[in-house]
Structure formats: structure tokens, C-alpha cells
Amino acid sequence: MRGAGKSTVGPALAHALDVPFVEMDDRIADAAGLRQDQIFELHGAEFYRRIEREVLRELLATGEPMVLATPGGVVEEPANWELLLEGARVVWLKARVDDHWNRVVGQGDDRPMRDRPDARETLRSMLRTRERRYRDAHVVEDTHDRTPQAIVESLTRRLRASPDTKGDATA
């Protein structure tokens, strides 16, 4: 989800692993020829998830190692989530609701609050729903009260140590 740390941890992890970093949101926007918000506004979630699946298939088909930052809602389309779980080692950057909220707001993104007085509760509900699937990730890294550097170091160790690591990080 937004605010988990994908855009901060992802590039640093890619650098540490000496692989490219790919922001899937950018690839989806390129494939659709629209910004992400326009995709949802003009075509809806179903269209977005279809483009997401096509982009995901293309990226996984390359067989090239990369750190891929996926949209947090990838779990909302079971076919896309299964495709990801089968084709890659999936890392969940686990964060608390307040972590997500503070990071997004701290980046100057007011979308969570815009015209939504119950935005924090909506975020809490969304996270609770998505967590059921996020738990299926191969690697779960708790990011609460940890620096991006510490998270990257832990993930680098874990990913190099075992390609099929599953379970919560204790670092």
C-alpha cells in the first residue's frame, strides 16, 4: 500500500542487489497512455487491473532479476496476486496504519484525506482487508520504527540467504 516504503526501500534494495528497480505504476500508466488517476476515473478499477495483469505478465516473462514495486491493490485481483506469487519472490513491507498515514502525508500527498473525513478509518479497513493476502508474501519485513537502511540491509541478507524465505522478519 501507499506509505509502506516501496519507493524508498525499493530503489535502495535494487542497488544493494545490483538489479534494476521497476515502478509498476509507471509501466501501467505508460501501457494505458494515461495517469493512474485518469485510468480509474475514465475506465474504472476492472480496466486498471487488466492493464496491471498485462504489465505484470510482461515483466515476469523477461526472467530478468529486478526489484518490482507493485501497486498495493494488486492483491485485490486474485489472478494478479497469484501471478505475482508464482512468478516472483514477493516481499511485504509491513507497516502499521499510522506508519502508512504519516509517510504519505509527510510526502505531501493529501489524497488520503481529500473530501474524506473518515480517511484514516478507511485506510485502517483497507489494510485489514488486504493483510489477509499480504501475509502470503514470501518475505514479510516489518518496517515500524526502522530506517530504510536497516530494512534494506535485512532484506538483502534474507533474499540472498534463501530464495524461498517465508515468515516475519525479526530484525
C-alpha positions as CSV (number, residue, x, y, z in Angstrom):
1,M,0.0,0.0,0.0
2,R,1.0,3.6,-0.3
3,G,3.2,4.6,2.5
4,A,4.7,1.1,3.0
5,G,8.1,2.3,1.8
6,K,8.2,0.8,-1.7
7,S,9.5,4.0,-3.4
8,T,12.2,4.5,-0.7
9,V,13.2,0.9,0.1
10,G,12.8,-0.4,-3.5
11,P,15.5,1.6,-5.3
12,A,17.9,1.1,-2.4
13,L,17.3,-2.6,-2.3
14,A,17.7,-2.8,-6.1
15,H,21.0,-1.0,-5.8
16,A,22.2,-3.4,-3.0
17,L,21.2,-6.4,-5.1
18,D,22.6,-4.8,-8.3
19,V,19.4,-5.2,-10.2
20,P,17.1,-2.7,-11.8
21,F,14.2,-1.0,-9.9
22,V,10.9,-1.0,-11.7
23,E,7.9,1.0,-10.6
24,M,4.9,-0.8,-11.9
25,D,2.6,2.2,-11.6
26,D,4.7,3.9,-14.2
27,R,4.5,0.9,-16.6
28,I,0.8,0.7,-16.1
29,A,0.4,4.4,-16.9
30,D,2.6,4.0,-20.0
31,A,0.6,1.0,-21.2
32,A,-2.7,2.8,-20.7
33,G,-1.5,6.1,-22.1
34,L,-3.0,7.8,-19.0
35,R,-2.0,8.8,-15.5
36,Q,-3.1,6.4,-12.8
37,D,-5.9,8.6,-11.5
38,Q,-7.2,9.1,-15.1
39,I,-7.3,5.3,-15.6
40,F,-9.6,4.8,-12.6
41,E,-11.7,7.9,-13.4
42,L,-12.2,7.1,-17.1
43,H,-12.2,3.3,-17.2
44,G,-12.6,2.0,-13.7
45,A,-10.9,-0.5,-11.5
46,E,-11.6,-3.5,-13.7
47,F,-9.7,-1.9,-16.7
48,Y,-6.8,-0.9,-14.4
49,R,-6.5,-4.5,-13.0
50,R,-6.5,-5.8,-16.6
51,I,-3.7,-3.5,-17.6
52,E,-1.9,-4.4,-14.3
53,R,-2.1,-8.1,-15.2
54,E,-0.7,-7.5,-18.8
55,V,2.2,-5.4,-17.5
56,L,2.9,-7.9,-14.7
57,R,2.9,-10.8,-17.2
58,E,5.3,-8.9,-19.5
59,L,7.7,-8.1,-16.7
60,L,7.7,-11.6,-15.2
61,A,8.2,-13.1,-18.7
62,T,11.5,-11.4,-19.1
63,G,13.0,-13.7,-16.5
64,E,15.3,-10.8,-15.6
65,P,16.0,-10.2,-11.9
66,M,14.6,-6.9,-10.7
67,V,13.0,-5.2,-7.7
68,L,9.4,-4.5,-8.8
69,A,7.3,-2.1,-6.8
70,T,3.7,-3.3,-7.4
71,P,0.6,-1.3,-6.7
72,G,-0.7,-2.1,-3.2
73,G,-4.0,-3.1,-4.6
74,V,-2.5,-6.0,-6.7
75,V,-3.9,-8.3,-4.0
76,E,-7.5,-7.1,-4.8
77,E,-7.4,-9.1,-8.1
78,P,-6.8,-12.7,-7.2
79,A,-5.5,-13.6,-10.6
80,N,-2.9,-10.8,-10.5
81,W,-1.8,-11.7,-6.9
82,E,-1.4,-15.4,-7.8
83,L,0.6,-14.5,-10.9
84,L,2.9,-12.4,-8.8
85,L,3.2,-15.1,-6.1
86,E,4.0,-17.8,-8.7
87,G,6.4,-15.7,-10.7
88,A,8.4,-13.8,-8.1
89,R,9.6,-13.7,-4.6
90,V,7.1,-11.3,-3.0
91,V,8.1,-9.0,-0.2
92,W,5.5,-7.4,2.0
93,L,6.8,-4.2,3.6
94,K,4.6,-4.5,6.7
95,A,3.6,-1.2,8.3
96,R,1.0,0.0,10.8
97,V,-1.8,2.2,9.8
98,D,-0.2,5.2,11.4
99,D,3.1,4.5,9.5
100,H,1.3,4.4,6.2
101,W,-0.6,7.6,7.0
102,N,2.4,9.6,8.3
103,R,4.6,8.6,5.4
104,V,2.0,9.5,2.7
105,V,1.1,12.8,4.4
106,G,4.8,13.5,5.1
107,Q,5.4,13.3,1.3
108,G,2.8,16.0,0.8
109,D,0.2,13.6,-0.6
110,D,-3.2,14.7,0.5
111,R,-5.2,12.2,-1.5
112,P,-6.0,10.0,1.6
113,M,-7.8,12.9,3.2
114,R,-9.2,14.9,0.3
115,D,-13.0,15.1,0.8
116,R,-12.9,12.2,3.2
117,P,-13.3,12.9,6.9
118,D,-13.1,9.2,7.7
119,A,-9.9,8.7,5.7
120,R,-7.9,7.2,8.5
121,E,-10.6,4.6,9.2
122,T,-10.9,3.8,5.5
123,L,-7.2,3.2,5.4
124,R,-7.4,1.0,8.5
125,S,-10.2,-1.0,6.9
126,M,-8.3,-1.3,3.6
127,L,-5.2,-2.5,5.3
128,R,-7.1,-5.0,7.4
129,T,-8.7,-6.5,4.3
130,R,-5.5,-6.6,2.2
131,E,-3.4,-8.0,5.1
132,R,-5.1,-11.4,4.6
133,R,-3.5,-11.7,1.2
134,Y,-0.3,-9.8,2.0
135,R,0.5,-12.5,4.6
136,D,1.0,-14.9,1.6
137,A,4.1,-13.0,0.6
138,H,7.3,-15.0,0.6
139,V,9.1,-12.4,2.8
140,V,7.5,-10.2,5.4
141,E,9.5,-7.3,6.7
142,D,8.2,-5.2,9.5
143,T,9.1,-1.6,8.8
144,H,7.8,0.0,12.0
145,D,10.3,2.3,13.7
146,R,13.1,1.2,11.4
147,T,15.2,3.2,9.0
148,P,15.1,2.4,5.3
149,Q,18.8,1.4,5.5
150,A,18.1,-1.1,8.2
151,I,15.2,-2.6,6.2
152,V,17.3,-2.8,3.1
153,E,20.2,-4.5,5.0
154,S,17.8,-7.0,6.4
155,L,16.1,-7.7,3.1
156,T,19.4,-8.0,1.3
157,R,20.6,-10.6,3.8
158,R,17.3,-12.5,3.7
159,L,16.9,-12.6,0.0
160,R,20.5,-13.7,-0.6
161,A,20.3,-16.3,2.1
162,S,17.2,-18.1,0.9
163,P,15.4,-17.6,-2.3
164,D,12.2,-19.0,-0.8
165,T,12.2,-17.3,2.6
166,K,8.8,-17.1,4.2
167,G,7.9,-15.6,7.5
168,D,8.2,-12.5,9.6
169,A,11.5,-10.6,9.9
170,T,12.8,-10.4,13.4
171,A,15.3,-7.6,12.8
